[in-house]
Amino acid sequence: MAFEREIRRCTVCVLDDSIYDLEFDENGQCDACKRAAVRLPQEWFPGPDGKAKLEQLTKLLKHNGQGRPYDAMIGLSGGIDSAYLAHFAVRDLGLRVLAIHVDAGWNSSAAVQNIERVVRGLDIDLITHVVEWREMADLQLSFLKAGVFNQDIPQDHAFFSTLFRTANRLKLNFFLSGVNFSSECISPRLDGVSYHDGVHINGIQKLFGERKLKSYRTMNLVEYAYLTKVMKRPKIVTPLNYIDYDKEAARRVLEENYGWVEYGEKHSESRFTKFYQDIYLPRKFQFDKRALHLSSRIVSGQISREAAVKDLATPISNADSMRKDIRFVAKKLKLSVGDLERLIDAPPVSHLKYPNSKWIYRLFFSIRAKITGALAPH
């Protein structure tokens, strides 16, 4: 049974209020793309200012890396943003980077190939952390049973906690993030909680899981604050915000230099994320996540609204591909197809119905935002 109600779409971007808590002005523009447009001159520097900032950052990283084996660490997922960032950091900036990959059991074959080709082509070191699959699968199933919006929290938390702990274990002060304004600037308000929130993960697992999380180590706010504020590492920097970053142009560079393999929509390098974005969200929440990325590109001037509307009119996936994805996820989680279908079609549940530390995290990030000038997450 799908969750249905009347929805309203922004007149400037293509975001609608099918899941996000949007507000519209008298002209029909949503507050999400309005906020992004205000942030643009403070966060994205595709011109001369960005070049100067990038030179300053590169100088800082190389100075900090003196006497160390690496200037910075970088996460590799097999997707475009992280792969291009690795290429840019090594080939254009001349940095010595350590690549980190977290294998949560859902890598597509294309993602594995992409990582191998980029690492070999750049001749950089790679550390791969493999998440214990039985715990990961049980936690993933717990989130499906919980019926919440963000089914990627188990993977995202594993990536985030591994990166932070690795940086501190190896005493690496900087992490190069592929997060970029041009394709990810839209961040509307959600009723959910952050993927940082270990309390939320443990709470859902306690309610629905069959295993205790032992090797899958969650990170709480105390540890996060200790690593970032006391140990002061890693400091996250976003070099792609200092260039005129265009995802399609980046794709061509990767294809030409490394034989990079196409894997589908944004973040489909994970087979579970592909299922989550292509099937779970549209069916359970009537939400097409492509609207988020297309709206970001509208704000950054890389695509027109008309072109974005046309893109959204095309099917997310075909029926045969969806059936295969459902069978694959069901088999991985040791479910019948029917049981997985019932979890998808069960009524949606707010993240706030489960234990969480949302108010603490919001307070923490708000205080940090006042000190650093960064925007607190919604």
GULO-665097 format. One line per field, with one value per residue (C-alpha): residue number from 1; x negated, y, z; residue in three letters. Coordinates in steps of 0.5 Angstrom, whole numbers, plus 500, padded with zeros to 3 digits. Each point is the difference from the previous one (the first is absolute). Layout:
num	[NUM, ...]
c1	[X, ...]
c2	[Y, ...]
c3	[Z, ...]
residuo	[ALA, ...]
This chain:
num	[1, 2, 3, 4, 5, 6, 7, 8, 9, 10, 11, 12, 13, 14, 15, 16, 17, 18, 19, 20, 21, 22, 23, 24, 25, 26, 27, 28, 29, 30, 31, 32, 33, 34, 35, 36, 37, 38, 39, 40, 41, 42, 43, 44, 45, 46, 47, 48, 49, 50, 51, 52, 53, 54, 55, 56, 57, 58, 59, 60, 61, 62, 63, 64, 65, 66, 67, 68, 69, 70, 71, 72, 73, 74, 75, 76, 77, 78, 79, 80, 81, 82, 83, 84, 85, 86, 87, 88, 89, 90, 91, 92, 93, 94, 95, 96, 97, 98, 99, 100, 101, 102, 103, 104, 105, 106, 107, 108, 109, 110, 111, 112, 113, 114, 115, 116, 117, 118, 119, 120, 121, 122, 123, 124, 125, 126, 127, 128, 129, 130, 131, 132, 133, 134, 135, 136, 137, 138, 139, 140, 141, 142, 143, 144, 145, 146, 147, 148, 149, 150, 151, 152, 153, 154, 155, 156, 157, 158, 159, 160, 161, 162, 163, 164, 165, 166, 167, 168, 169, 170, 171, 172, 173, 174, 175, 176, 177, 178, 179, 180, 181, 182, 183, 184, 185, 186, 187, 188, 189, 190, 191, 192, 193, 194, 195, 196, 197, 198, 199, 200, 201, 202, 203, 204, 205, 206, 207, 208, 209, 210, 211, 212, 213, 214, 215, 216, 217, 218, 219, 220, 221, 222, 223, 224, 225, 226, 227, 228, 229, 230, 231, 232, 233, 234, 235, 236, 237, 238, 239, 240, 241, 242, 243, 244, 245, 246, 247, 248, 249, 250, 251, 252, 253, 254, 255, 256, 257, 258, 259, 260, 261, 262, 263, 264, 265, 266, 267, 268, 269, 270, 271, 272, 273, 274, 275, 276, 277, 278, 279, 280, 281, 282, 283, 284, 285, 286, 287, 288, 289, 290, 291, 292, 293, 294, 295, 296, 297, 298, 299, 300, 301, 302, 303, 304, 305, 306, 307, 308, 309, 310, 311, 312, 313, 314, 315, 316, 317, 318, 319, 320, 321, 322, 323, 324, 325, 326, 327, 328, 329, 330, 331, 332, 333, 334, 335, 336, 337, 338, 339, 340, 341, 342, 343, 344, 345, 346, 347, 348, 349, 350, 351, 352, 353, 354, 355, 356, 357, 358, 359, 360, 361, 362, 363, 364, 365, 366, 367, 368, 369, 370, 371, 372, 373, 374, 375, 376, 377, 378]
c1	[500, 497, 500, 504, 501, 501, 493, 497, 494, 495, 501, 492, 497, 504, 500, 507, 503, 501, 496, 496, 503, 500, 502, 502, 500, 506, 496, 500, 493, 498, 495, 495, 498, 500, 496, 495, 500, 498, 494, 497, 496, 497, 499, 498, 495, 499, 496, 494, 501, 501, 493, 497, 503, 498, 493, 500, 503, 495, 495, 502, 501, 493, 497, 504, 498, 493, 496, 507, 501, 507, 502, 507, 505, 506, 506, 501, 507, 500, 504, 499, 498, 495, 497, 499, 498, 494, 498, 500, 496, 495, 499, 502, 498, 494, 503, 498, 506, 502, 507, 505, 505, 506, 503, 507, 501, 504, 495, 502, 495, 499, 498, 495, 497, 500, 496, 495, 499, 499, 496, 495, 501, 498, 495, 503, 500, 507, 503, 506, 504, 505, 507, 501, 506, 505, 500, 501, 505, 504, 500, 502, 506, 501, 501, 504, 505, 500, 503, 496, 498, 492, 498, 493, 499, 496, 496, 498, 499, 495, 496, 500, 498, 494, 498, 499, 497, 495, 498, 499, 496, 496, 499, 503, 502, 504, 505, 502, 507, 504, 506, 501, 505, 501, 504, 502, 502, 507, 501, 507, 503, 501, 504, 494, 494, 492, 497, 495, 505, 497, 506, 505, 496, 500, 507, 503, 495, 503, 507, 500, 493, 498, 493, 496, 495, 493, 495, 505, 498, 504, 498, 503, 500, 495, 495, 501, 499, 494, 497, 502, 499, 495, 495, 502, 500, 502, 502, 504, 499, 504, 495, 505, 504, 494, 500, 506, 502, 504, 502, 501, 493, 497, 503, 497, 493, 501, 502, 494, 495, 502, 505, 505, 507, 507, 504, 506, 503, 497, 497, 502, 493, 504, 505, 504, 500, 502, 506, 502, 500, 503, 505, 501, 501, 504, 505, 500, 499, 502, 493, 496, 493, 497, 504, 495, 494, 504, 502, 493, 497, 506, 497, 493, 502, 498, 507, 506, 507, 503, 494, 501, 508, 498, 495, 505, 506, 495, 501, 495, 499, 504, 504, 495, 495, 504, 502, 493, 498, 505, 498, 493, 501, 505, 495, 494, 505, 502, 507, 506, 502, 507, 497, 495, 506, 505, 494, 500, 507, 501, 502, 495, 497, 496, 493, 503, 504, 493, 495, 495, 496, 502, 501, 493, 497, 504, 497, 493, 500, 503, 495, 495, 503, 500, 492, 498, 505, 503, 507, 503, 504, 507]
c2	[500, 507, 506, 505, 507, 507, 502, 507, 502, 506, 504, 502, 493, 493, 498, 499, 499, 492, 499, 506, 506, 505, 507, 504, 508, 504, 498, 492, 500, 495, 502, 494, 503, 507, 499, 496, 506, 505, 495, 499, 506, 498, 493, 499, 504, 497, 507, 503, 500, 493, 499, 504, 496, 494, 502, 502, 493, 496, 504, 499, 492, 499, 504, 496, 494, 501, 494, 496, 495, 503, 507, 498, 494, 500, 495, 496, 497, 499, 505, 507, 505, 496, 497, 507, 503, 495, 501, 508, 499, 496, 502, 508, 501, 496, 497, 493, 497, 494, 497, 497, 495, 497, 494, 499, 494, 504, 502, 499, 497, 507, 503, 495, 501, 507, 500, 495, 504, 507, 497, 497, 506, 505, 495, 502, 495, 498, 497, 496, 499, 494, 501, 493, 498, 496, 506, 505, 496, 499, 508, 501, 496, 503, 507, 497, 497, 507, 503, 507, 504, 500, 493, 502, 501, 493, 501, 508, 499, 494, 505, 506, 496, 496, 506, 504, 495, 498, 507, 500, 494, 502, 507, 503, 507, 501, 496, 502, 500, 499, 504, 506, 506, 499, 493, 500, 507, 498, 498, 501, 499, 493, 497, 495, 499, 501, 493, 503, 497, 494, 500, 500, 494, 496, 502, 497, 494, 498, 501, 496, 496, 493, 501, 505, 505, 498, 501, 505, 506, 506, 506, 505, 508, 499, 496, 505, 506, 497, 498, 507, 505, 497, 496, 505, 495, 499, 506, 500, 504, 500, 502, 499, 506, 504, 498, 500, 493, 497, 493, 498, 503, 496, 494, 501, 501, 494, 496, 502, 499, 494, 496, 502, 496, 503, 498, 504, 505, 504, 495, 494, 497, 497, 495, 501, 507, 499, 496, 505, 506, 497, 495, 502, 507, 501, 494, 502, 507, 502, 504, 500, 502, 502, 506, 502, 499, 504, 505, 501, 501, 505, 504, 500, 501, 494, 498, 503, 499, 498, 495, 497, 499, 496, 496, 499, 498, 494, 493, 499, 493, 495, 495, 494, 504, 501, 493, 498, 505, 497, 493, 502, 504, 495, 494, 504, 501, 493, 502, 498, 505, 500, 502, 505, 503, 500, 504, 505, 501, 501, 507, 504, 502, 507, 499, 504, 494, 496, 502, 506, 505, 505, 506, 499, 500, 506, 504, 497, 502, 507, 501, 498, 504, 507, 498, 498, 504, 493, 498, 496, 494, 500]
c3	[500, 498, 504, 496, 501, 495, 499, 498, 496, 500, 494, 500, 501, 500, 507, 503, 507, 499, 506, 502, 504, 495, 500, 494, 499, 496, 494, 501, 501, 506, 506, 498, 494, 503, 505, 495, 496, 506, 502, 493, 500, 507, 498, 493, 496, 493, 498, 502, 507, 500, 497, 505, 506, 497, 499, 508, 502, 496, 503, 507, 498, 498, 505, 505, 497, 500, 504, 499, 495, 498, 499, 501, 500, 495, 500, 493, 499, 493, 498, 496, 505, 504, 494, 497, 506, 501, 493, 501, 506, 498, 492, 501, 507, 501, 507, 503, 502, 504, 497, 505, 497, 505, 497, 503, 496, 495, 495, 492, 496, 496, 507, 501, 493, 501, 506, 498, 493, 504, 505, 495, 495, 506, 503, 507, 506, 502, 507, 500, 506, 499, 504, 504, 495, 505, 504, 495, 496, 507, 501, 493, 501, 507, 496, 495, 505, 504, 493, 501, 494, 500, 499, 498, 507, 502, 494, 501, 507, 499, 495, 504, 507, 496, 497, 506, 504, 495, 499, 508, 500, 494, 503, 493, 501, 494, 496, 493, 499, 493, 503, 495, 500, 492, 501, 507, 502, 502, 507, 502, 507, 502, 506, 500, 504, 498, 498, 505, 505, 503, 505, 495, 497, 506, 502, 493, 501, 507, 498, 493, 500, 502, 501, 504, 497, 502, 494, 497, 504, 501, 502, 505, 500, 506, 496, 493, 505, 502, 494, 496, 506, 505, 495, 494, 495, 494, 498, 494, 494, 493, 494, 495, 503, 497, 493, 495, 501, 495, 501, 493, 498, 506, 497, 494, 503, 504, 494, 496, 505, 504, 496, 505, 500, 500, 506, 499, 504, 506, 505, 497, 501, 506, 498, 506, 499, 493, 502, 506, 495, 494, 503, 508, 500, 494, 502, 508, 500, 492, 500, 494, 503, 493, 501, 506, 496, 494, 504, 502, 493, 499, 505, 498, 493, 497, 497, 499, 503, 494, 499, 507, 499, 494, 503, 506, 495, 498, 504, 506, 498, 495, 503, 499, 503, 506, 501, 500, 505, 505, 499, 501, 506, 503, 499, 503, 506, 500, 499, 495, 495, 503, 507, 497, 496, 506, 504, 494, 500, 507, 503, 500, 507, 503, 502, 506, 503, 501, 505, 498, 502, 495, 505, 502, 493, 498, 506, 499, 493, 501, 505, 495, 494, 504, 502, 493, 496, 497, 499, 505, 497, 499]
residuo	[MET, ALA, PHE, GLU, ARG, GLU, ILE, ARG, ARG, CYS, THR, VAL, CYS, VAL, LEU, ASP, ASP, SER, ILE, TYR, ASP, LEU, GLU, PHE, ASP, GLU, ASN, GLY, GLN, CYS, ASP, ALA, CYS, LYS, ARG, ALA, ALA, VAL, ARG, LEU, PRO, GLN, GLU, TRP, PHE, PRO, GLY, PRO, ASP, GLY, LYS, ALA, LYS, LEU, GLU, GLN, LEU, THR, LYS, LEU, LEU, LYS, HIS, ASN, GLY, GLN, GLY, ARG, PRO, TYR, ASP, ALA, MET, ILE, GLY, LEU, SER, GLY, GLY, ILE, ASP, SER, ALA, TYR, LEU, ALA, HIS, PHE, ALA, VAL, ARG, ASP, LEU, GLY, LEU, ARG, VAL, LEU, ALA, ILE, HIS, VAL, ASP, ALA, GLY, TRP, ASN, SER, SER, ALA, ALA, VAL, GLN, ASN, ILE, GLU, ARG, VAL, VAL, ARG, GLY, LEU, ASP, ILE, ASP, LEU, ILE, THR, HIS, VAL, VAL, GLU, TRP, ARG, GLU, MET, ALA, ASP, LEU, GLN, LEU, SER, PHE, LEU, LYS, ALA, GLY, VAL, PHE, ASN, GLN, ASP, ILE, PRO, GLN, ASP, HIS, ALA, PHE, PHE, SER, THR, LEU, PHE, ARG, THR, ALA, ASN, ARG, LEU, LYS, LEU, ASN, PHE, PHE, LEU, SER, GLY, VAL, ASN, PHE, SER, SER, GLU, CYS, ILE, SER, PRO, ARG, LEU, ASP, GLY, VAL, SER, TYR, HIS, ASP, GLY, VAL, HIS, ILE, ASN, GLY, ILE, GLN, LYS, LEU, PHE, GLY, GLU, ARG, LYS, LEU, LYS, SER, TYR, ARG, THR, MET, ASN, LEU, VAL, GLU, TYR, ALA, TYR, LEU, THR, LYS, VAL, MET, LYS, ARG, PRO, LYS, ILE, VAL, THR, PRO, LEU, ASN, TYR, ILE, ASP, TYR, ASP, LYS, GLU, ALA, ALA, ARG, ARG, VAL, LEU, GLU, GLU, ASN, TYR, GLY, TRP, VAL, GLU, TYR, GLY, GLU, LYS, HIS, SER, GLU, SER, ARG, PHE, THR, LYS, PHE, TYR, GLN, ASP, ILE, TYR, LEU, PRO, ARG, LYS, PHE, GLN, PHE, ASP, LYS, ARG, ALA, LEU, HIS, LEU, SER, SER, ARG, ILE, VAL, SER, GLY, GLN, ILE, SER, ARG, GLU, ALA, ALA, VAL, LYS, ASP, LEU, ALA, THR, PRO, ILE, SER, ASN, ALA, ASP, SER, MET, ARG, LYS, ASP, ILE, ARG, PHE, VAL, ALA, LYS, LYS, LEU, LYS, LEU, SER, VAL, GLY, ASP, LEU, GLU, ARG, LEU, ILE, ASP, ALA, PRO, PRO, VAL, SER, HIS, LEU, LYS, TYR, PRO, ASN, SER, LYS, TRP, ILE, TYR, ARG, LEU, PHE, PHE, SER, ILE, ARG, ALA, LYS, ILE, THR, GLY, ALA, LEU, ALA, PRO, HIS]
